[in-house]
Amino acid sequence: MAAVKAAGVDLLPVDSEHNAIHQCLHAGRREEVRRLILTASGGPFRETPLAQMAGVTPEQALAHPNWRMGQRISIDSATLVNKGFELIEAHWLFGVRPDQIDVIVHPQSTVHSMVEFVDGSILAQLGPTDMRMPIQYALTYPERSASNQIRLHWEKLRRLDFQKVSRRRFPCLRLAREALREGGAQPCALNAADEVAVAAFLERRLPFTGIAQVIENVLERMPRLALGSIGDVLAADGEARRLAQEEVTRQSEQVAVPHQAGS
């Protein structure tokens, strides 16, 4: 972001949530922004009883209700750690304080994110669950090119629901906020620990609820380091991965990991 500022250019986000915020911010000056509101679908386990969460399988976790994505991002959406990463990104991309960024659950994934201004006005960007729209916006900015293929069908839109994020159901969002607040190597460790834990879950070496536990334990054990170079980043990433592997091994020895019937 320092390089972006020095060059006097815009860094154009393609991720649908940040792309939506980028569009909404054009309605006012940055000093007029009260908060950014990131929307989350809630993933496949938004209403699953908490007592059943430890027993979910990779197949269930990969079945996202709205988006077709790769394996890791699908699992990250199920744990909501992806919103934690997006929160960290929004802090740096748009230069707002962490306490000015909220996350809400929006099951329909029609409102991609919102911006609230100091006068109480809230602007939202709506669209279909189609990544071609934010990609085209970034490629053609500041112009808008016509599209005959991407369109929100209002006649199929019955309702827009919004819910508060459950801290018990989605502990990874809290862990991401804590990592952002501490800074240094903590956000790097958050990402590394999540990647190792998700891989272990997909390989059935870790229960679904173990992902958050691995991340939390790694963040607690991670040395508090400042990042001054890419070498520091790589060293922090390597240490976090080492700690995460230890946590996966420890957890896998303590609990039985659920398997899909017939596997």
C-alpha positions as CSV (number, residue, x, y, z in Angstrom):
1,M,0.0,0.0,0.0
2,A,3.0,2.3,0.5
3,A,4.0,1.7,-3.1
4,V,0.5,2.4,-4.3
5,K,0.4,5.7,-2.4
6,A,3.9,6.6,-3.7
7,A,2.8,5.9,-7.3
8,G,-0.5,7.7,-6.9
9,V,-2.6,4.8,-8.3
10,D,-5.5,2.7,-7.2
11,L,-5.1,-0.9,-6.1
12,L,-8.2,-2.5,-7.6
13,P,-9.6,-5.5,-5.6
14,V,-11.1,-8.4,-7.5
15,D,-12.5,-10.3,-4.4
16,S,-16.2,-9.6,-4.6
17,E,-16.5,-8.1,-1.1
18,H,-13.6,-5.6,-1.5
19,N,-14.7,-4.9,-5.0
20,A,-18.2,-4.0,-3.7
21,I,-16.6,-1.7,-1.1
22,H,-14.4,0.0,-3.7
23,Q,-17.6,0.7,-5.7
24,C,-19.6,2.0,-2.7
25,L,-16.7,4.3,-1.5
26,H,-17.2,6.5,-4.6
27,A,-20.3,7.9,-3.0
28,G,-18.3,10.0,-0.4
29,R,-15.0,11.0,1.0
30,R,-13.0,8.6,3.1
31,E,-13.4,10.9,6.2
32,E,-17.1,10.5,5.8
33,V,-17.0,6.7,6.2
34,R,-18.2,5.3,9.5
35,R,-17.7,1.6,8.9
36,L,-17.3,-1.0,6.2
37,I,-19.6,-4.0,6.4
38,L,-18.4,-7.3,4.9
39,T,-21.1,-9.9,4.1
40,A,-20.6,-13.6,4.7
41,S,-22.9,-16.4,3.4
42,G,-22.4,-18.4,6.6
43,G,-21.3,-21.4,4.5
44,P,-22.9,-24.9,4.7
45,F,-23.1,-25.0,8.5
46,R,-24.9,-21.7,9.2
47,E,-27.7,-23.6,10.9
48,T,-26.1,-26.9,11.8
49,P,-26.5,-27.7,15.5
50,L,-23.2,-27.0,17.3
51,A,-23.1,-30.5,18.8
52,Q,-22.8,-31.9,15.2
53,M,-20.0,-29.6,14.0
54,A,-17.2,-31.9,15.1
55,G,-18.6,-34.7,13.0
56,V,-19.0,-33.0,9.7
57,T,-17.1,-34.5,6.7
58,P,-15.0,-32.8,4.1
59,E,-17.7,-33.6,1.5
60,Q,-20.2,-31.7,3.6
61,A,-17.9,-28.8,4.2
62,L,-17.0,-28.5,0.5
63,A,-20.7,-28.2,-0.5
64,H,-21.0,-24.4,-0.4
65,P,-24.6,-23.3,-0.9
66,N,-23.9,-20.2,-3.1
67,W,-20.4,-20.3,-4.7
68,R,-18.4,-22.8,-6.6
69,M,-14.8,-22.5,-5.4
70,G,-11.6,-24.4,-4.8
71,Q,-11.2,-26.7,-1.8
72,R,-9.3,-24.4,0.6
73,I,-11.5,-21.4,0.1
74,S,-14.6,-23.6,0.4
75,I,-13.4,-24.8,3.8
76,D,-12.4,-21.3,4.8
77,S,-15.9,-20.2,4.0
78,A,-17.3,-22.9,6.2
79,T,-15.2,-21.9,9.2
80,L,-15.5,-18.1,8.3
81,V,-11.8,-17.7,8.5
82,N,-12.1,-16.3,5.0
83,K,-13.9,-13.3,6.4
84,G,-11.1,-12.9,8.9
85,F,-8.6,-12.7,6.0
86,E,-11.0,-10.2,4.2
87,L,-11.2,-8.1,7.4
88,I,-7.4,-7.9,7.5
89,E,-7.3,-7.1,3.7
90,A,-10.0,-4.3,4.1
91,H,-8.0,-2.7,6.9
92,W,-4.9,-2.3,4.7
93,L,-6.7,-1.7,1.3
94,F,-9.0,1.0,2.5
95,G,-7.0,2.5,5.4
96,V,-9.7,2.1,8.1
97,R,-9.3,1.0,11.7
98,P,-10.2,-2.6,12.6
99,D,-13.0,-1.4,14.8
100,Q,-14.6,0.2,11.7
101,I,-15.0,-3.1,9.9
102,D,-18.0,-5.3,10.7
103,V,-19.0,-8.8,9.4
104,I,-22.6,-9.9,9.0
105,V,-24.1,-13.1,7.8
106,H,-26.1,-12.7,4.6
107,P,-27.2,-16.2,3.4
108,Q,-28.3,-15.1,-0.1
109,S,-24.9,-13.6,-1.1
110,T,-26.7,-11.0,-3.1
111,V,-25.4,-8.0,-1.2
112,H,-21.6,-8.3,-1.6
113,S,-20.7,-5.7,1.0
114,M,-21.8,-2.3,2.2
115,V,-20.4,1.1,3.4
116,E,-22.0,3.1,6.1
117,F,-21.4,6.9,6.1
118,V,-21.4,9.2,9.0
119,D,-24.8,10.6,8.2
120,G,-26.3,7.1,8.6
121,S,-26.6,6.4,4.9
122,I,-25.6,2.8,3.9
123,L,-24.7,2.0,0.3
124,A,-24.7,-1.7,-0.8
125,Q,-23.5,-3.3,-4.0
126,L,-25.8,-6.1,-5.2
127,G,-25.1,-8.7,-7.9
128,P,-25.3,-12.3,-8.8
129,T,-22.8,-14.9,-7.4
130,D,-20.7,-14.5,-10.5
131,M,-17.0,-13.5,-10.2
132,R,-17.0,-12.2,-13.8
133,M,-18.6,-9.0,-12.5
134,P,-15.9,-7.9,-10.1
135,I,-13.2,-9.1,-12.5
136,Q,-14.6,-7.1,-15.4
137,Y,-15.0,-4.0,-13.1
138,A,-11.3,-4.2,-12.2
139,L,-10.2,-4.7,-15.8
140,T,-12.2,-1.9,-17.2
141,Y,-12.0,0.6,-14.3
142,P,-12.7,3.6,-14.3
143,E,-15.1,2.8,-17.2
144,R,-17.9,0.3,-17.1
145,S,-18.3,-2.0,-20.0
146,A,-21.7,-3.5,-21.0
147,S,-22.3,-7.2,-20.3
148,N,-25.0,-9.3,-21.7
149,Q,-24.3,-12.4,-19.6
150,I,-24.1,-11.1,-16.0
151,R,-27.4,-9.9,-14.5
152,L,-29.2,-10.1,-11.2
153,H,-32.7,-11.6,-11.8
154,W,-35.0,-9.6,-9.5
155,E,-37.9,-11.9,-10.2
156,K,-36.1,-14.7,-8.5
157,L,-35.1,-12.6,-5.5
158,R,-37.5,-13.3,-2.7
159,R,-35.7,-11.9,0.4
160,L,-32.5,-10.5,1.8
161,D,-31.6,-11.8,5.3
162,F,-29.0,-10.5,7.7
163,Q,-27.8,-12.1,10.9
164,K,-25.2,-11.4,13.5
165,V,-22.1,-13.7,13.4
166,S,-22.1,-16.3,16.1
167,R,-18.9,-16.3,18.0
168,R,-19.4,-19.9,19.2
169,R,-20.1,-21.2,15.7
170,F,-17.3,-19.2,14.0
171,P,-14.4,-18.7,16.4
172,C,-11.9,-18.2,13.5
173,L,-13.3,-14.7,12.9
174,R,-12.4,-13.7,16.5
175,L,-8.9,-15.2,16.0
176,A,-8.4,-13.2,12.8
177,R,-9.4,-10.0,14.6
178,E,-6.9,-10.8,17.4
179,A,-4.1,-11.5,14.8
180,L,-4.8,-8.1,13.1
181,R,-4.8,-6.3,16.5
182,E,-1.5,-7.8,17.5
183,G,0.1,-7.4,14.1
184,G,3.7,-8.4,13.4
185,A,3.9,-12.1,12.4
186,Q,0.4,-13.0,13.8
187,P,-1.5,-12.5,10.5
188,C,1.1,-14.5,8.7
189,A,0.8,-17.3,11.3
190,L,-3.0,-17.2,11.0
191,N,-2.7,-18.0,7.3
192,A,-0.1,-20.6,7.6
193,A,-1.8,-22.4,10.5
194,D,-5.1,-22.4,8.6
195,E,-3.6,-23.8,5.5
196,V,-2.0,-26.7,7.4
197,A,-5.2,-27.4,9.4
198,V,-7.4,-27.3,6.3
199,A,-5.2,-29.8,4.5
200,A,-5.3,-32.1,7.5
201,F,-9.1,-31.9,7.6
202,L,-9.4,-32.7,3.9
203,E,-7.1,-35.7,4.5
204,R,-9.3,-36.7,7.5
205,R,-6.5,-36.3,10.0
206,L,-8.3,-33.5,11.8
207,P,-12.0,-32.9,12.8
208,F,-13.7,-29.8,11.4
209,T,-13.7,-28.1,14.8
210,G,-10.0,-28.9,15.1
211,I,-9.2,-26.3,12.4
212,A,-10.0,-23.4,14.8
213,Q,-8.2,-25.1,17.7
214,V,-5.0,-25.5,15.6
215,I,-5.1,-21.9,14.6
216,E,-5.7,-20.7,18.2
217,N,-2.9,-22.8,19.6
218,V,-0.4,-21.7,16.9
219,L,-1.2,-18.0,17.5
220,E,-0.7,-18.5,21.3
221,R,2.7,-20.3,20.7
222,M,3.9,-18.1,17.9
223,P,6.9,-15.8,18.8
224,R,5.9,-12.2,18.7
225,L,8.0,-11.0,15.8
226,A,8.1,-7.9,13.7
227,L,8.3,-8.3,9.9
228,G,10.9,-6.2,8.3
229,S,11.7,-8.1,5.1
230,I,10.4,-10.9,2.9
231,G,12.9,-13.2,4.8
232,D,11.1,-12.4,8.0
233,V,7.8,-13.3,6.4
234,L,9.1,-16.6,5.1
235,A,10.7,-17.5,8.5
236,A,7.4,-16.7,10.3
237,D,5.5,-18.7,7.8
238,G,7.8,-21.7,8.3
239,E,7.6,-21.5,12.0
240,A,3.9,-21.3,12.1
241,R,3.6,-24.3,9.8
242,R,5.9,-26.3,12.0
243,L,3.8,-25.5,15.0
244,A,0.6,-26.2,13.1
245,Q,1.9,-29.7,12.2
246,E,2.6,-30.4,15.8
247,E,-0.9,-29.3,16.8
248,V,-2.4,-31.5,14.1
249,T,-0.4,-34.5,15.3
250,R,-1.4,-33.9,18.9
251,Q,-5.1,-33.5,18.1
252,S,-5.2,-36.5,15.8
253,E,-3.8,-38.7,18.5
254,Q,-6.6,-37.5,20.9
255,V,-9.7,-37.7,18.8
256,A,-11.3,-39.9,16.2
257,V,-11.8,-38.1,12.9
258,P,-15.2,-38.8,11.2
259,H,-15.2,-40.5,7.8
260,Q,-18.0,-40.5,5.2
261,A,-19.9,-43.8,5.1
262,G,-18.3,-46.3,2.9
263,S,-14.9,-44.5,2.8
